[in-house]
Amino acid sequence: MHPAEFDYYKNKHENRDTVSMEPIWEGDIINLGSYRFEVILLPGHTPGSIALLEREKHFLIGGDSIQTGKIYMFGNGRNFEAFRASMKKLQGMLKDFDTVYASHDALSVPADTVNQLYIGAGRVMEKKVIGKPGELSFDKNVKSYETDGVAFYAY
């Protein structure tokens, strides 16, 4: 995992051995034989969010940051400015992937979802989208923001 996630992981998993955690950095290659994944740092959803790019096979594993389901953008470490900058970075890489495999909602989404997320995050940041309250049972202060085919949970 990216080192920006170490503290969160240690706090969430108190009984696990964290000494053996190996950091991964942007540009690292994870070689799995027939797959070679390049680590892309995508802060915003969390500080150490990453995606894994398989350039030869033209797909991206987007984690929680790229999906059609609601992306959590509330709580510690979540940052819309960083998220939007991450989507801007990916816009410059769209020639390298056709499909994004997501962690939630639809298993695969088109690469153009990156553009939708960039635009949608901007609209939320500019307060051009009105949030709908009260969908999450564990935090009633969180609102749902839906725009341009994407959605976010945020304060």
matplotlib code that plots the C-alpha trace (Angstrom):
import matplotlib.pyplot as plt

x = [0.0, 1.0, 2.6, -0.1, -2.4, -0.1, -1.5, -5.1, -4.4, -2.6, -5.5, -8.1, -6.3, -4.6, -3.8, -2.1, 1.6, 2.4, 6.2, 6.2, 4.2, 5.9, 5.4, 4.5, 5.2, 3.9, 5.6, 6.4, 5.6, 3.9, 4.8, 2.4, 3.8, 1.3, 0.2, 2.4, 0.7, 2.0, 1.1, -0.7, -1.1, -4.7, -5.1, -8.5, -10.8, -8.1, -4.5, -3.0, -5.5, -4.0, -4.9, -3.1, -2.5, -2.0, -0.7, -0.2, -3.8, -5.3, -7.1, -7.0, -8.0, -9.4, -10.0, -12.6, -11.7, -13.2, -16.7, -20.3, -21.4, -21.2, -17.6, -17.1, -15.6, -16.2, -14.1, -10.4, -8.1, -10.8, -10.2, -12.1, -9.2, -6.8, -9.5, -10.1, -6.3, -6.0, -8.8, -6.9, -3.8, -5.7, -7.2, -3.7, -3.4, -6.7, -4.9, -3.4, -6.7, -10.1, -11.7, -11.6, -12.4, -14.0, -14.3, -18.0, -21.2, -20.6, -17.5, -16.3, -16.8, -15.5, -12.4, -14.5, -15.8, -12.6, -13.9, -17.3, -15.7, -13.5, -16.5, -18.8, -16.2, -15.8, -19.6, -19.8, -16.8, -18.3, -21.6, -23.5, -25.0, -27.5, -26.9, -29.7, -29.5, -29.7, -29.0, -26.3, -27.6, -24.2, -23.7, -26.8, -24.7, -23.5, -25.3, -25.5, -24.4, -25.3, -24.3, -23.0, -23.5, -21.5, -22.2, -20.4, -21.1, -19.8, -20.5]
y = [0.0, 3.6, 5.0, 7.6, 4.8, 3.2, 5.1, 4.5, 0.8, 0.5, 2.2, 0.1, -3.2, -2.9, -6.6, -7.0, -6.9, -3.7, -4.0, -6.1, -3.6, -2.8, 0.7, 1.1, 4.3, 6.0, 4.4, 1.1, -1.9, -5.0, -7.8, -10.8, -12.6, -12.0, -8.7, -5.7, -3.1, 0.4, 2.1, 5.5, 7.7, 9.1, 11.1, 12.5, 9.7, 8.9, 10.3, 7.1, 6.0, 4.3, 2.8, 0.0, 0.6, -2.4, -0.5, -3.5, -4.8, -1.2, -1.4, 0.4, -1.0, 2.2, 1.1, 3.3, 6.5, 5.6, 4.1, 4.9, 4.3, 7.0, 7.9, 8.7, 12.2, 12.9, 12.3, 12.4, 12.6, 13.1, 16.0, 17.2, 19.4, 16.4, 14.1, 16.5, 16.9, 13.1, 12.9, 15.6, 13.5, 10.5, 12.6, 12.9, 9.0, 8.2, 6.9, 4.1, 2.5, 1.8, 0.2, 0.8, -2.0, -0.5, -1.7, -0.8, -0.7, -1.7, -4.0, -2.1, 1.4, 3.2, 5.2, 8.4, 8.0, 9.9, 12.9, 12.6, 12.5, 15.5, 17.6, 16.3, 17.0, 20.5, 21.1, 19.9, 22.1, 25.1, 24.4, 23.9, 20.7, 20.6, 17.7, 15.5, 14.8, 11.7, 8.6, 7.1, 5.6, 6.0, 9.7, 11.9, 15.0, 13.5, 14.5, 12.8, 14.8, 13.4, 15.1, 14.3, 10.5, 10.3, 10.7, 11.6, 11.5, 14.6, 17.1]
z = [0.0, -0.4, 2.8, 3.1, 4.2, 6.8, 9.8, 8.8, 8.3, 11.7, 13.5, 11.8, 12.2, 15.6, 16.0, 12.6, 12.0, 10.3, 10.4, 7.2, 5.1, 1.9, 0.5, -3.1, -5.0, -8.1, -11.1, -9.3, -11.5, -10.0, -12.2, -12.1, -15.1, -17.9, -16.2, -15.4, -13.3, -13.0, -9.8, -10.3, -7.2, -7.0, -3.8, -3.0, -2.0, 0.5, 0.6, -0.6, -3.2, -6.1, -9.5, -11.3, -15.0, -17.4, -20.4, -22.7, -22.2, -22.0, -18.7, -15.4, -12.0, -10.5, -6.9, -5.1, -7.0, -10.4, -10.4, -11.2, -7.5, -4.9, -4.0, -0.3, -0.1, 3.6, 6.7, 7.4, 4.4, 1.8, -0.4, -3.5, -4.8, -4.7, -6.2, -9.1, -9.7, -9.8, -12.4, -14.4, -14.3, -15.6, -18.4, -19.7, -19.7, -21.4, -24.5, -22.3, -21.2, -22.6, -19.6, -15.8, -13.4, -10.3, -6.7, -6.4, -8.4, -12.1, -12.4, -15.5, -16.7, -19.8, -19.6, -20.2, -16.7, -15.7, -17.6, -16.0, -12.5, -13.2, -14.4, -11.6, -8.8, -10.2, -10.1, -6.5, -5.5, -7.2, -5.4, -8.6, -7.3, -4.4, -2.0, -0.9, 2.8, 5.0, 2.9, 5.2, 8.4, 10.2, 9.3, 8.8, 8.0, 4.7, 1.6, -1.8, -4.8, -8.2, -11.5, -14.9, -14.5, -11.3, -7.6, -4.4, -0.7, 1.1, 3.9]

ax = plt.figure().add_subplot(projection="3d")
ax.plot(x, y, z, "-o")
ax.set_aspect("equal")
plt.show()
